[in-house]
């Protein structure tokens, strides 16, 4: 089939050019969106009297037939088809003859590719929100299960203060909540219809862009044709949402990797999410968590690639923009699969409380609690901090814990302090007392879970 733009050409394309120029091998995944766009477009054209109702009916039937054949794997494409827009239209003309040639009226591939990508992205965003919601439900359930279980909170990877595992998991819930909110905001900016912008400047034909947008379920119609065909910031925004969320996943992945190490052994990951070694028979490796940590690199790469492609491109459409799709699709697939895998992996992971318990006594996790106790007795916090620092030094020197300090030791450290009336310094006591809003006390964690659950339900996913 000759190219649909062959009028002013005397020669066909060089074979290398044909391959280099084609986007069909990756943009064919948008075939259903391309056909949906064409059906809306031709419906509007007939309502405006630009094509006849009979032509419209024939074209729609032809498009649906192409869709069916692609769905069933009976129609496949090669680089000769160039891109999905040419492939669908070319087949339509092959099937319908003259009538098929009326479809590409008052539109261009420039607005067509923009509408296809936006339609496709809208669909994918809805699905990703569902994947995120599933992960959130898993986190809420695990947080509930471990709302009272105490573990070690770190800063600088050093023992800091005791926290509940539910609390730790709810920290991730907040990150993914913001990811969901960001993605929902992005959806609002993807939801603008560029179709009818044509090549760059609109058309002399009496089209109705509002109607096409309405038929396609878009919330808005883009304002400026030149911007509509050359804007890719909706894709960039999506890629930055994906990058931030993958970064969040990678932090959890990293925690899984070291929690699973022999040194920690805080968790046990289900066998079905681990792999073995080809040489060391004893190994059970947390490959999924490691892979997730690694996959973030791809998604950052996708973002950087498109930022770089777009930089300095003049208005309006440039072929450079064809380079937006592979990275976008890669980020969609990677983010979706990562969310799915992680949700399932967390679901099947248990915390080894015996191993965690064995480490709780190390590192003076209750030091801040003692300092706060002295504050309650009227000592300024800075001084209380200093006093407890000396207590730690004393204990380290004598190889003991706070509970071994006697009245004499207290007096030696500071004349204002005595071991009397010390609060419950057990890990449970410390955790239960941290009831400040957003704190780690089980009662507070249950409140966070409740608020999280209500918010998630309000997303109706
Ligand atoms: N395959 C092209 C892309 O992805 C479609 C638009 C082509 N437009 C053009 N004027 N050559 O950007």
Boltz pocket constraint, residues with backbone or C-beta under 6 A from the ligand:
constraints:
  - pocket:
      binder: B
      contacts: [[A, 21], [A, 23], [A, 27], [A, 82], [A, 83], [A, 84], [A, 109], [A, 110], [A, 113], [A, 317], [A, 318], [A, 319], [A, 321], [A, 322], [A, 323]]
      max_distance: 6.0
